[in-house]
């Protein structure tokens, strides 16, 4: 179990130590998030285990910030002792799903406490290790049953659903790694999913690149030109009204608005600055063309690569190259074409082409590292020594990307 220092700045301690891992529905839309912490010994789930107000209230405030920033429901884990104490949680019960920290012995007192929280509007998640081991009274309280697909055969998953399924009970398939697995578990009746299925590679030899990919290539070329031509950028975006409207909305928000509202892309870039404009334009462009899981993964990879370059003491120009290389490396899951095919539509520095085509140099090393972190985080695997120094960095970028996407959805 993991706990957070309540004296830390609100939300920041959670972002640094925990990754907000998404849970998706059958349409691959984000349903909820769960806070996980990876280490060499495995993955720990963030757990509330201290009922003292001096600890509980500040942590609940941090969790409330997550609810606001992510526009998403939240899975939280409680210790049995805290749950039995029936402490008041300063959280919106309609947005929170409660799970119990293992091991759990379901006494009458504990069952009554679960019912007490459910009467307030909280939902209850039951992990599959508890499904067969306990009475129908436990299962009757569950709103969601989570099945670890790494340790459960298809026959067992089907059997559990047949034995305990009922209207209103949702089944969550955990540690789903491929699109094929996602489709199989969906056919078995699972409605919620966690894992690494969303960046499943879909390369098709000779596939014609989609217009949306060509458009994104044009946008990238404009944004990352050494001396960006704002008139050219405005022309590229003139038939992308959702991107333009989103940018105008941000630029005219109270956070950035000054004496007057802006009404053009050129004015937006001037007001927000080039770096922030790059982030926002690419966020909108990627999200408009692709589903949320792919957008989260690719953008997090890109911004994490940029942060790694800075940590490795590269200058701003090289950091941008790391960002671009990571973004292009996601062409397979965004467009179903290889990064090498996508490169043909771009004029990029040789270092990027070498990293993506020949896996050469520190840029390729950074990309390989991020792919390991992505997969390990999604599948709740233990982290190796190479990953450990960069997990906190990845967590922060993941949080910022998801918050940014929540604002534009």
C-alpha positions as a Markdown table, in Angstrom:
| # | Residue | x | y | z |
|---|---|---|---|---|
| 1 | Unk | 0.0 | 0.0 | 0.0 |
| 2 | Unk | 1.1 | 3.5 | -0.6 |
| 3 | Unk | 0.5 | 6.8 | 1.2 |
| 4 | Unk | 1.1 | 10.4 | 0.4 |
| 5 | Unk | 2.6 | 13.1 | 2.6 |
| 6 | Unk | -0.3 | 15.4 | 3.5 |
| 7 | Unk | 2.0 | 18.4 | 3.9 |
| 8 | Unk | 2.9 | 18.4 | 0.2 |
| 9 | Unk | 1.5 | 20.9 | -2.2 |
| 10 | Unk | -2.0 | 19.9 | -3.2 |
| 11 | Unk | -2.0 | 17.3 | -6.0 |
| 12 | Unk | 1.7 | 17.6 | -6.7 |
| 13 | Unk | 2.9 | 14.8 | -4.4 |
| 14 | Unk | 0.4 | 12.5 | -6.1 |
| 15 | Unk | 1.5 | 13.5 | -9.6 |
| 16 | Unk | 5.1 | 12.8 | -8.7 |
| 17 | Unk | 4.7 | 9.5 | -7.0 |
| 18 | Unk | 1.6 | 8.0 | -8.6 |
| 19 | Unk | 0.6 | 7.5 | -12.2 |
| 20 | Unk | -3.0 | 8.2 | -12.9 |
| 21 | Unk | -3.8 | 5.1 | -14.9 |
| 22 | Unk | -6.9 | 5.3 | -17.0 |
| 23 | Unk | -9.8 | 2.8 | -17.1 |
| 24 | Unk | -11.7 | 2.7 | -20.4 |
| 25 | Unk | -15.1 | 1.6 | -21.4 |
| 26 | Unk | -16.0 | -0.6 | -24.4 |
| 27 | Unk | -15.8 | 2.5 | -26.7 |
| 28 | Unk | -12.3 | 3.2 | -25.4 |
| 29 | Unk | -13.5 | 6.4 | -23.7 |
| 30 | Unk | -12.1 | 7.1 | -20.3 |
| 31 | Unk | -14.3 | 5.9 | -17.5 |
| 32 | Unk | -12.1 | 6.4 | -14.5 |
| 33 | Unk | -8.6 | 6.7 | -13.2 |
| 34 | Unk | -6.6 | 4.7 | -10.6 |
| 35 | Unk | -3.5 | 5.9 | -8.8 |
| 36 | Unk | -0.6 | 3.5 | -9.1 |
| 37 | Unk | 3.0 | 3.6 | -7.9 |
| 38 | Unk | 5.7 | 1.4 | -9.5 |
| 39 | Unk | 8.9 | 0.3 | -8.0 |
| 40 | Unk | 11.4 | -2.6 | -8.3 |
| 41 | Unk | 9.2 | -4.8 | -6.2 |
| 42 | Unk | 6.0 | -4.3 | -8.3 |
| 43 | Unk | 3.1 | -1.9 | -8.5 |
| 44 | Unk | 1.3 | -0.5 | -5.4 |
| 45 | Unk | -2.1 | 1.0 | -5.5 |
| 46 | Unk | -2.6 | 4.2 | -3.7 |
| 47 | Unk | -4.5 | 3.5 | -0.4 |
| 48 | Unk | -6.2 | 5.5 | 2.2 |
| 49 | Unk | -5.3 | 3.9 | 5.5 |
| 50 | Unk | -5.2 | 6.7 | 8.1 |
| 51 | Unk | -8.5 | 8.0 | 9.6 |
| 52 | Unk | -6.9 | 10.9 | 11.5 |
| 53 | Unk | -8.4 | 14.2 | 10.2 |
| 54 | Unk | -4.9 | 15.8 | 9.9 |
| 55 | Unk | -4.0 | 13.2 | 7.3 |
| 56 | Unk | -7.4 | 12.2 | 5.7 |
| 57 | Unk | -8.7 | 15.7 | 5.0 |
| 58 | Unk | -5.7 | 17.0 | 3.0 |
| 59 | Unk | -5.4 | 13.8 | 1.0 |
| 60 | Unk | -9.1 | 13.9 | 0.2 |
| 61 | Unk | -8.5 | 17.5 | -1.0 |
| 62 | Unk | -5.8 | 16.2 | -3.3 |
| 63 | Unk | -8.1 | 13.5 | -4.6 |
| 64 | Unk | -10.9 | 16.0 | -5.2 |
| 65 | Unk | -8.4 | 18.0 | -7.3 |
| 66 | Unk | -7.9 | 14.9 | -9.4 |
| 67 | Unk | -11.7 | 14.7 | -9.9 |
| 68 | Unk | -11.8 | 18.3 | -11.0 |
| 69 | Unk | -8.7 | 18.2 | -13.2 |
| 70 | Unk | -9.4 | 14.9 | -15.0 |
| 71 | Unk | -13.2 | 15.2 | -15.4 |
| 72 | Unk | -13.2 | 11.5 | -14.6 |
| 73 | Unk | -14.4 | 9.1 | -11.9 |
| 74 | Unk | -11.8 | 7.8 | -9.4 |
| 75 | Unk | -11.0 | 4.4 | -8.0 |
| 76 | Unk | -9.6 | 4.6 | -4.5 |
| 77 | Unk | -8.5 | 1.8 | -2.2 |
| 78 | Unk | -9.3 | 1.9 | 1.5 |
| 79 | Unk | -7.9 | -0.3 | 4.3 |
| 80 | Unk | -10.5 | -2.5 | 6.0 |
| 81 | Unk | -9.8 | -0.7 | 9.3 |
| 82 | Unk | -10.6 | 2.7 | 7.8 |
| 83 | Unk | -13.7 | 1.5 | 6.1 |
| 84 | Unk | -15.0 | -0.2 | 9.3 |
| 85 | Unk | -14.5 | 3.1 | 11.1 |
| 86 | Unk | -17.1 | 4.6 | 8.8 |
| 87 | Unk | -15.1 | 7.9 | 8.5 |
| 88 | Unk | -16.6 | 10.6 | 6.4 |
| 89 | Unk | -14.8 | 11.0 | 3.1 |
| 90 | Unk | -14.7 | 14.6 | 1.8 |
| 91 | Unk | -15.3 | 13.4 | -1.8 |
| 92 | Unk | -18.2 | 13.4 | -4.2 |
| 93 | Unk | -19.6 | 9.9 | -3.7 |
| 94 | Unk | -21.1 | 9.8 | -7.2 |
| 95 | Unk | -17.6 | 10.1 | -8.7 |
| 96 | Unk | -15.8 | 7.6 | -6.5 |
| 97 | Unk | -15.5 | 3.8 | -6.7 |
| 98 | Unk | -14.2 | 2.2 | -3.5 |
| 99 | Unk | -11.9 | -0.9 | -3.4 |
| 100 | Unk | -10.5 | -2.7 | -0.4 |
| 101 | Unk | -6.8 | -3.3 | 0.2 |
| 102 | Unk | -5.9 | -7.0 | 0.3 |
| 103 | Unk | -5.9 | -9.3 | 2.1 |
| 104 | Unk | -9.6 | -8.9 | 3.1 |
| 105 | Unk | -11.6 | -10.9 | 5.6 |
| 106 | Unk | -15.3 | -10.1 | 5.0 |
| 107 | Unk | -16.9 | -10.0 | 8.4 |
| 108 | Unk | -20.4 | -8.8 | 9.2 |
| 109 | Unk | -19.0 | -5.5 | 10.4 |
| 110 | Unk | -17.1 | -5.0 | 7.2 |
| 111 | Unk | -20.1 | -5.9 | 5.0 |
| 112 | Unk | -22.2 | -3.4 | 7.0 |
| 113 | Unk | -19.6 | -0.7 | 6.5 |
| 114 | Unk | -19.6 | -1.3 | 2.8 |
| 115 | Unk | -23.3 | -1.0 | 2.8 |
| 116 | Unk | -23.0 | 2.3 | 4.8 |
| 117 | Unk | -20.7 | 3.8 | 2.1 |
| 118 | Unk | -22.9 | 2.6 | -0.7 |
| 119 | Unk | -26.0 | 4.2 | 0.9 |
| 120 | Unk | -24.1 | 7.5 | 0.5 |
| 121 | Unk | -23.6 | 7.0 | -3.2 |
| 122 | Unk | -20.2 | 5.4 | -3.4 |
| 123 | Unk | -19.7 | 2.4 | -5.6 |
| 124 | Unk | -17.8 | -0.8 | -4.6 |
| 125 | Unk | -15.1 | -2.6 | -6.7 |
| 126 | Unk | -14.5 | -6.3 | -5.9 |
| 127 | Unk | -11.2 | -7.8 | -7.2 |
| 128 | Unk | -11.6 | -11.2 | -8.7 |
| 129 | Unk | -9.4 | -12.9 | -6.2 |
| 130 | Unk | -12.3 | -12.4 | -3.8 |
| 131 | Unk | -15.1 | -13.5 | -6.0 |
| 132 | Unk | -15.0 | -17.2 | -5.5 |
| 133 | Unk | -13.7 | -17.1 | -2.0 |
| 134 | Unk | -16.6 | -15.3 | -0.4 |
| 135 | Unk | -20.4 | -15.4 | 0.0 |
| 136 | Unk | -23.1 | -14.1 | -2.3 |
| 137 | Unk | -23.5 | -11.3 | 0.2 |
| 138 | Unk | -20.1 | -9.9 | -0.8 |
| 139 | Unk | -20.8 | -10.2 | -4.5 |
| 140 | Unk | -24.2 | -8.6 | -4.1 |
| 141 | Unk | -22.6 | -5.4 | -2.8 |
| 142 | Unk | -20.2 | -5.1 | -5.8 |
| 143 | Unk | -20.9 | -2.7 | -8.6 |
| 144 | Unk | -17.8 | -3.7 | -10.5 |
| 145 | Unk | -15.8 | -6.9 | -10.5 |
| 146 | Unk | -12.2 | -6.7 | -11.7 |
| 147 | Unk | -10.6 | -9.7 | -13.4 |
| 148 | Unk | -6.8 | -9.9 | -13.8 |
| 149 | Unk | -6.5 | -11.4 | -17.3 |
| 150 | Unk | -2.9 | -12.3 | -16.8 |
| 151 | Unk | -3.9 | -14.9 | -14.2 |
| 152 | Unk | -7.3 | -15.8 | -15.5 |
| 153 | Unk | -8.1 | -18.1 | -18.4 |
| 154 | Unk | -10.9 | -17.3 | -20.8 |
| 155 | Unk | -12.8 | -20.3 | -19.5 |
| 156 | Unk | -12.5 | -19.1 | -15.9 |
| 157 | Unk | -13.6 | -15.5 | -16.9 |
| 158 | Unk | -16.6 | -16.9 | -18.7 |
| 159 | Unk | -17.4 | -19.1 | -15.7 |
| 160 | Unk | -17.3 | -16.2 | -13.3 |
| 161 | Unk | -19.6 | -14.1 | -15.4 |
| 162 | Unk | -22.0 | -17.0 | -15.7 |
| 163 | Unk | -22.0 | -17.7 | -12.0 |
| 164 | Unk | -22.2 | -14.1 | -10.6 |
| 165 | Unk | -23.3 | -11.9 | -13.5 |
| 166 | Unk | -26.4 | -9.8 | -13.0 |
| 167 | Unk | -28.0 | -6.7 | -14.4 |
| 168 | Unk | -26.1 | -3.6 | -13.3 |
| 169 | Unk | -22.9 | -5.5 | -12.4 |
| 170 | Unk | -19.9 | -4.4 | -14.6 |
| 171 | Unk | -16.9 | -6.5 | -15.3 |
| 172 | Unk | -13.5 | -4.9 | -15.6 |
| 173 | Unk | -10.8 | -6.7 | -17.6 |
| 174 | Unk | -7.4 | -5.8 | -16.2 |
| 175 | Unk | -3.9 | -6.1 | -17.8 |
| 176 | Unk | -5.3 | -6.4 | -21.3 |
| 177 | Unk | -2.3 | -6.1 | -23.7 |
| 178 | Unk | -3.6 | -6.4 | -27.2 |
| 179 | Unk | -6.5 | -5.2 | -29.4 |
| 180 | Unk | -7.3 | -8.9 | -30.0 |
| 181 | Unk | -7.6 | -9.5 | -26.3 |
| 182 | Unk | -9.7 | -6.4 | -25.9 |
| 183 | Unk | -12.2 | -7.7 | -28.5 |
| 184 | Unk | -12.3 | -11.2 | -26.9 |
| 185 | Unk | -13.0 | -9.9 | -23.4 |
| 186 | Unk | -15.5 | -7.5 | -24.8 |
| 187 | Unk | -17.3 | -10.4 | -26.4 |
| 188 | Unk | -17.4 | -12.2 | -23.0 |
| 189 | Unk | -19.3 | -9.3 | -21.5 |
| 190 | Unk | -16.6 | -7.1 | -20.0 |
| 191 | Unk | -17.6 | -3.4 | -20.1 |
| 192 | Unk | -14.5 | -1.8 | -18.6 |
| 193 | Unk | -10.8 | -2.3 | -19.5 |
| 194 | Unk | -7.3 | -1.5 | -18.1 |
| 195 | Unk | -4.0 | -2.3 | -19.7 |
| 196 | Unk | -1.8 | -1.7 | -22.8 |
| 197 | Unk | -4.3 | -2.6 | -25.5 |
| 198 | Unk | -4.7 | 0.9 | -26.7 |
| 199 | Unk | -1.3 | 1.3 | -28.4 |
| 200 | Unk | -1.7 | -2.0 | -30.2 |
| 201 | Unk | 0.3 | -1.7 | -33.5 |
| 202 | Unk | -1.8 | -1.9 | -36.7 |
| 203 | Unk | 0.9 | -1.8 | -39.4 |
| 204 | Unk | -0.4 | -2.8 | -42.8 |
| 205 | Unk | 2.1 | -3.2 | -45.6 |
| 206 | Unk | 1.5 | -0.7 | -48.5 |
| 207 | Unk | -1.4 | 1.0 | -46.7 |
| 208 | Unk | -2.1 | 4.4 | -48.1 |
| 209 | Unk | -1.6 | 7.1 | -45.4 |
| 210 | Unk | -4.8 | 8.7 | -44.2 |
| 211 | Unk | -5.6 | 12.4 | -45.0 |
| 212 | Unk | -5.6 | 13.0 | -41.2 |
| 213 | Unk | -2.0 | 11.8 | -41.1 |
| 214 | Unk | -1.0 | 14.1 | -44.0 |
| 215 | Unk | -2.7 | 17.0 | -42.2 |
| 216 | Unk | -0.9 | 16.3 | -39.0 |
| 217 | Unk | 2.4 | 16.1 | -40.9 |
| 218 | Unk | 1.7 | 19.5 | -42.4 |
| 219 | Unk | 0.9 | 20.9 | -38.9 |
| 220 | Unk | 4.1 | 19.4 | -37.4 |
| 221 | Unk | 6.2 | 20.9 | -40.3 |
| 222 | Unk | 4.8 | 24.3 | -39.6 |
| 223 | Unk | 5.0 | 24.2 | -35.9 |
| 224 | Unk | 8.6 | 22.9 | -35.7 |
| 225 | Unk | 10.1 | 25.0 | -38.5 |
| 226 | Unk | 13.2 | 26.8 | -37.0 |
| 227 | Unk | 11.4 | 30.1 | -37.8 |
| 228 | Unk | 7.7 | 29.2 | -37.9 |
| 229 | Unk | 5.6 | 31.1 | -40.5 |
| 230 | Unk | 2.4 | 32.1 | -38.7 |
| 231 | Unk | 0.7 | 32.9 | -41.9 |
| 232 | Unk | 1.4 | 29.4 | -43.2 |
| 233 | Unk | 0.3 | 27.9 | -39.9 |
| 234 | Unk | -3.0 | 29.8 | -40.1 |
| 235 | Unk | -3.5 | 28.6 | -43.7 |
| 236 | Unk | -2.9 | 25.0 | -42.6 |
| 237 | Unk | -5.4 | 25.3 | -39.8 |
| 238 | Unk | -8.1 | 27.2 | -41.8 |
| 239 | Unk | -10.0 | 24.0 | -42.4 |
| 240 | Unk | -9.5 | 22.7 | -38.9 |
| 241 | Unk | -12.2 | 24.7 | -37.0 |
| 242 | Unk | -12.2 | 22.6 | -33.9 |
| 243 | Unk | -8.5 | 23.2 | -33.4 |
| 244 | Unk | -8.8 | 27.0 | -34.0 |
| 245 | Unk | -11.9 | 27.3 | -31.8 |
| 246 | Unk | -10.1 | 25.4 | -29.0 |
| 247 | Unk | -7.0 | 27.6 | -29.2 |
| 248 | Unk | -9.2 | 30.7 | -29.2 |
| 249 | Unk | -11.0 | 29.4 | -26.1 |
| 250 | Unk | -7.8 | 28.9 | -24.2 |
| 251 | Unk | -6.2 | 32.3 | -25.3 |
| 252 | Unk | -9.4 | 34.2 | -24.3 |
| 253 | Unk | -9.8 | 32.4 | -21.0 |
| 254 | Unk | -9.3 | 34.4 | -17.7 |
| 255 | Unk | -5.8 | 32.8 | -17.3 |
| 256 | Unk | -4.5 | 34.3 | -20.5 |
| 257 | Unk | -6.8 | 37.1 | -21.5 |
| 258 | Unk | -5.4 | 40.6 | -21.2 |
| 259 | Unk | -7.0 | 43.8 | -22.5 |
| 260 | Unk | -8.9 | 42.4 | -25.4 |
| 261 | Unk | -10.0 | 39.1 | -26.9 |
| 262 | Unk | -8.0 | 37.6 | -29.8 |
| 263 | Unk | -9.6 | 36.3 | -32.9 |
| 264 | Unk | -6.8 | 34.8 | -35.1 |
| 265 | Unk | -4.2 | 32.1 | -34.9 |
| 266 | Unk | -1.4 | 34.6 | -35.3 |
| 267 | Unk | -2.7 | 36.5 | -32.2 |
| 268 | Unk | -3.2 | 33.3 | -30.3 |
| 269 | Unk | 0.5 | 32.3 | -30.8 |
| 270 | Unk | 1.6 | 35.8 | -29.9 |
| 271 | Unk | -0.4 | 35.7 | -26.7 |
| 272 | Unk | 0.3 | 32.1 | -25.6 |
| 273 | Unk | 3.9 | 31.8 | -26.8 |
| 274 | Unk | 5.2 | 29.3 | -29.3 |
| 275 | Unk | 5.9 | 26.4 | -26.9 |
| 276 | Unk | 2.5 | 26.4 | -25.3 |
| 277 | Unk | 0.9 | 26.9 | -28.8 |
| 278 | Unk | 2.7 | 23.8 | -30.0 |
| 279 | Unk | 1.4 | 21.8 | -27.2 |
| 280 | Unk | -2.2 | 22.9 | -27.6 |
| 281 | Unk | -2.3 | 22.6 | -31.3 |
| 282 | Unk | -0.8 | 19.1 | -31.3 |
| 283 | Unk | -3.2 | 18.1 | -28.4 |
| 284 | Unk | -6.2 | 19.2 | -30.4 |
| 285 | Unk | -4.9 | 17.8 | -33.7 |
| 286 | Unk | -4.1 | 14.3 | -32.3 |
| 287 | Unk | -7.3 | 14.1 | -30.3 |
| 288 | Unk | -9.4 | 15.2 | -33.2 |
| 289 | Unk | -8.0 | 12.4 | -35.4 |
| 290 | Unk | -7.8 | 9.6 | -32.9 |
| 291 | Unk | -9.4 | 8.0 | -29.8 |
| 292 | Unk | -8.5 | 9.2 | -26.4 |
| 293 | Unk | -6.3 | 6.2 | -25.4 |
| 294 | Unk | -4.0 | 6.7 | -28.4 |
| 295 | Unk | -3.9 | 10.4 | -27.8 |
| 296 | Unk | -2.9 | 10.0 | -24.2 |
| 297 | Unk | -0.2 | 7.5 | -24.9 |
| 298 | Unk | 1.4 | 9.3 | -27.9 |
| 299 | Unk | 1.3 | 12.8 | -26.3 |
| 300 | Unk | 2.7 | 11.5 | -23.0 |
| 301 | Unk | 5.5 | 9.7 | -24.8 |
| 302 | Unk | 6.3 | 12.9 | -26.7 |
| 303 | Unk | 6.4 | 15.3 | -23.8 |
| 304 | Unk | 8.3 | 12.7 | -21.6 |
| 305 | Unk | 10.9 | 12.4 | -24.4 |
| 306 | Unk | 11.3 | 16.2 | -24.4 |
| 307 | Unk | 11.7 | 16.2 | -20.6 |
| 308 | Unk | 14.3 | 13.5 | -20.7 |
| 309 | Unk | 16.2 | 15.5 | -23.3 |
| 310 | Unk | 16.2 | 18.4 | -20.9 |
| 311 | Unk | 17.3 | 16.2 | -18.0 |
| 312 | Unk | 20.1 | 14.9 | -20.2 |
| 313 | Unk | 21.2 | 18.6 | -20.6 |
| 314 | Unk | 20.3 | 18.9 | -24.3 |
| 315 | Unk | 19.4 | 22.4 | -25.5 |
| 316 | Unk | 15.9 | 23.5 | -26.6 |
| 317 | Unk | 16.4 | 22.6 | -30.2 |
| 318 | Unk | 17.5 | 19.1 | -29.4 |
| 319 | Unk | 14.6 | 18.7 | -26.9 |
| 320 | Unk | 12.2 | 19.6 | -29.6 |
| 321 | Unk | 13.7 | 16.8 | -31.8 |
| 322 | Unk | 13.1 | 14.3 | -29.0 |
| 323 | Unk | 9.5 | 15.4 | -28.8 |
| 324 | Unk | 9.1 | 15.1 | -32.6 |
| 325 | Unk | 10.8 | 11.7 | -32.7 |
| 326 | Unk | 8.5 | 10.3 | -29.9 |
| 327 | Unk | 5.4 | 11.8 | -31.6 |
| 328 | Unk | 6.3 | 10.2 | -35.0 |
| 329 | Unk | 7.1 | 6.9 | -33.3 |
| 330 | Unk | 3.4 | 6.7 | -32.5 |
| 331 | Unk | 2.3 | 6.8 | -36.1 |
| 332 | Unk | 1.7 | 3.0 | -36.0 |
| 333 | Unk | -1.0 | 3.2 | -33.4 |
| 334 | Unk | -2.4 | 6.5 | -34.6 |
| 335 | Unk | -2.6 | 5.8 | -38.3 |
| 336 | Unk | -1.9 | 2.1 | -38.8 |
| 337 | Unk | 1.3 | 3.0 | -40.7 |
| 338 | Unk | 4.9 | 2.6 | -39.6 |
| 339 | Unk | 6.9 | 5.6 | -38.4 |
| 340 | Unk | 9.2 | 5.2 | -41.4 |
| 341 | Unk | 6.2 | 5.6 | -43.8 |
| 342 | Unk | 5.1 | 8.7 | -41.9 |
| 343 | Unk | 8.6 | 10.1 | -42.1 |
| 344 | Unk | 8.3 | 10.3 | -45.8 |
| 345 | Unk | 5.8 | 13.2 | -45.4 |
| 346 | Unk | 8.1 | 15.2 | -43.1 |
| 347 | Unk | 11.3 | 17.1 | -43.5 |
| 348 | Unk | 13.0 | 16.2 | -40.2 |
| 349 | Unk | 16.6 | 16.3 | -38.9 |
| 350 | Unk | 18.7 | 13.3 | -39.7 |
| 351 | Unk | 19.0 | 12.4 | -36.0 |
| 352 | Unk | 15.2 | 11.8 | -35.9 |
| 353 | Unk | 15.3 | 9.6 | -39.0 |
| 354 | Unk | 18.2 | 7.6 | -37.6 |
| 355 | Unk | 16.5 | 7.1 | -34.3 |
| 356 | Unk | 13.3 | 5.8 | -35.8 |
| 357 | Unk | 14.7 | 3.9 | -38.8 |
| 358 | Unk | 18.0 | 2.5 | -37.3 |
| 359 | Unk | 17.4 | 2.7 | -33.6 |
| 360 | Unk | 20.7 | 4.6 | -33.3 |
| 361 | Unk | 21.8 | 7.2 | -30.8 |
| 362 | Unk | 20.6 | 8.5 | -27.4 |
| 363 | Unk | 17.3 | 9.6 | -29.0 |
| 364 | Unk | 16.5 | 5.9 | -29.7 |
| 365 | Unk | 17.6 | 5.0 | -26.2 |
| 366 | Unk | 15.1 | 7.5 | -24.7 |
| 367 | Unk | 12.3 | 6.1 | -26.9 |
| 368 | Unk | 13.0 | 2.5 | -25.9 |
| 369 | Unk | 13.1 | 3.5 | -22.3 |
| 370 | Unk | 9.7 | 5.3 | -22.6 |
| 371 | Unk | 8.1 | 2.3 | -24.3 |
| 372 | Unk | 9.2 | 0.1 | -21.3 |
| 373 | Unk | 7.7 | 2.6 | -18.9 |
| 374 | Unk | 4.4 | 2.8 | -20.9 |
| 375 | Unk | 4.0 | -1.0 | -20.9 |
| 376 | Unk | 5.1 | -1.5 | -17.4 |
| 377 | Unk | 2.8 | 1.2 | -16.0 |
| 378 | Unk | -0.2 | -0.1 | -18.0 |
| 379 | Unk | 0.3 | -3.7 | -17.0 |
| 380 | Unk | 1.4 | -3.0 | -13.4 |
| 381 | Unk | 4.8 | -4.6 | -13.8 |
| 382 | Unk | 7.8 | -4.1 | -11.6 |
| 383 | Unk | 10.2 | -1.4 | -12.7 |
| 384 | Unk | 13.8 | -2.1 | -13.6 |
| 385 | Unk | 16.8 | 0.0 | -12.6 |
| 386 | Unk | 16.8 | 1.8 | -16.0 |
| 387 | Unk | 13.2 | 3.0 | -15.6 |
| 388 | Unk | 13.3 | 4.1 | -11.9 |
| 389 | Unk | 14.9 | 7.5 | -12.4 |
| 390 | Unk | 12.3 | 8.5 | -15.0 |
| 391 | Unk | 9.0 | 7.2 | -13.6 |
| 392 | Unk | 8.3 | 10.3 | -11.7 |
| 393 | Unk | 8.9 | 12.4 | -14.8 |
| 394 | Unk | 6.6 | 10.2 | -16.8 |
| 395 | Unk | 3.9 | 10.4 | -14.2 |
| 396 | Unk | 3.9 | 14.2 | -14.2 |
| 397 | Unk | 3.7 | 14.3 | -18.1 |
| 398 | Unk | 0.9 | 11.7 | -18.0 |
| 399 | Unk | -1.0 | 13.8 | -15.5 |
| 400 | Unk | -0.6 | 17.0 | -17.5 |
| 401 | Unk | -1.6 | 15.4 | -20.8 |
| 402 | Unk | -4.7 | 13.9 | -19.3 |
| 403 | Unk | -5.7 | 17.2 | -17.7 |
| 404 | Unk | -5.1 | 19.0 | -21.0 |
| 405 | Unk | -7.3 | 16.4 | -22.8 |
| 406 | Unk | -10.0 | 16.7 | -20.2 |
| 407 | Unk | -10.2 | 20.4 | -20.9 |
| 408 | Unk | -10.7 | 19.9 | -24.6 |
| 409 | Unk | -13.0 | 16.9 | -24.6 |
